[in-house]
Amino acid sequence: MKILIAEDDRETADYLAKGLTESGMNVTVVANGPDALFHATQQQFDAIILDRMLPAIDGLAVLRMIRAGGIATPVLLLTAMAKIADRVEGLESGADDYLVKPFAFSELRARLNVLIRRPATSAMPAETVLRVRDLELDLRRRRVTRGGSPIDLQPREVLMLEELMRNSDRVMTKTMLLERVWEFDFDPRTNIVETHISRLRAKLNAGFDTDAILTVRGAGYTIRTE
Amino acid sequence: MKPHLPRSTFGLAALASFALAIATILLGGIVYFVSHEALEQQLDHRIAAETGSLKAVAEQDGLGALAMAIARREDGHNTNGLGYMLFAGSGTKVAGRFDAALPRPGWHELLPFHDAREGANVAQALVTPLQGGYMLVVAADRTPIDEIDRSILMIFSAAFGAMLLIGIVCAWGLGFVVRRRLGRIHATAEAIIDGDLSRRVDRDDVPNEFDRLAETLNRMLDRIGSLLDNLQQVTTDVAHDLRTPLARQKQILETALETDLDADGYREAIRRAADSSEEILNIFTAMLRISEVETYQVREAFRPVDLSEVAERVADAFRASAEATGHEVALDVDAGATIAGDRHLLAQMCANLVENALRHTPSGTRIAICVQRQADAVCLVVADTGPGIPPAERARVLQRFVRLERSRSTPGHGLGLSLVAAIARAHFAAIELSDAAPGLRVVIRFDG
């Protein structure tokens, strides 16, 4: 996995580079807009982590130029501001995801993993049934079965399961599930996700020995393919 | 230096009166020219008409009859201000008392002649050749024209002088009044700059533009004053509210440093310290969110939002957690209640209200979320059957960092409801807290 990090804050860049290298990724670090643009257009990366504010050419402008150049590499935009307008502007400029500083490294890694696999997933529109091990989700009829027996789920439980199944083997964090299932861009103080996951887990696990959803401590939840 | 028009009151008034004086001169010139021309034409017309009738007499009845006609007019003082001369071919005057040398034929604007009473003078004259080399001269004295010309000139010169004088007096007077009023505003502003923030601009009892300006300035100063007070209050509150988690963090870390612990013990201390920083960050996030919403820039991104769908989504999100703490979440929404807004902020508003109810009410409480479509408004209502808020405290809980005494022990930073209030204001919505008998009812009314 080749990752380009464009971040002018040395400490953040080192922290990200160290963490991603330890996760087995091949990392290139640049600290300004022109370098980011040069590397992004000259090499093939699996994902780009782009700071919104970069010297010389700012992150958003780099992003627009990359996209205008026809490069579809997934981009995760980092920002120091939690402004609603910035988020909208970032996504409209062609970012695939958006993360506000300060963030936990586990959150960044989880989002990056989901981004890297995203094109492959969305390239199969004909897919109507998701299958992970003994779990099956009929996307059109919104029906779920485990080991062939139907499981009665609420619509949003199906949605949550769909996110987990589409991103099997990758960790979905609490905030990612909040964004994708309930479209919440804020962090409620109530443990919404935990409660819903435990309900979903209880429904999926009834009568089975193995846990359908795994909790990754300090990170989030995942469904394993094996 | 580039020349520029005056901008002071005195300069502007002086300029205006100067322009008026110039206009007076122009007007005078036009009146002078037009009336002068009209008089001249009238004179020419009279001369031409008289010449015509005398010429007819000469042609019909002969030159003798003409001479007699002239003499009759002069004797009878029937000249109508005209003078006559008839010259023979030899240049000898044969009739008429007008006293001038024989001019050449045609029109003469300024023909010198000798007036019996006034001496040398000029006249307007027409010289017409008649049969047998005779010349008829009909002339008119120009004195009346000159007199009228002089009167017009005098009148307008006086008017010009008066204009200038009045203009200067007005400019000075206006400048004085304006300067005195502005001076008072200026003095107030200087006093405020020097630190006396309570000073306000003096008001008149009579309504006028200065008074209106003073009133507006005073309102602006009031607004700035209240914002400053608010800022000061918030700064104090932020400092106070951050101290608690920061102090806790310091204490956790220092205790861990001074105590011999195993790896798990240290990890636990680090985790608790991290929780404290999380709490501090949450306060910052909430503060930033509130101040962002309060700038109203978010309004630029407003789109039609289905409030019913938002309420449904929030109810769904919290229902499971609510049931886990023995609360009940009931949903009653009218379908398709659409308003202009930001769907994320509206969801957060709704979520904050529900969380607030969850946190401050005991187990067994019912929380109802309603969206009502009315004729001219859409209402979001979140009501609980908990202990409610005393009427005196209701307005206060919408302010930043205000936490009622009985909630001191529960987690929270006292920003949830102030964010709700800020989001409501950004959406032009009115927020009202009332008694749900029992419990608290929050109504957010979006006017359509």
Interface residues (C-beta under 8 A of the other chain):
Chain A: M81 A82 K83 I84 A85 V88 P102 Q154 R156 W182 E183 F184 D185 F186 D187 P188 R189 T190 N191 I192 T195 H196 R199
Chain B: L281 N282 T285 L288 R289 E292 Q297 V298 E300 A301 R313 V314 D316 A317 F318 A320 S321 A324 D342 R343 H344 L345 A347 Q348 A351 E355 L358 R359 P411 G412
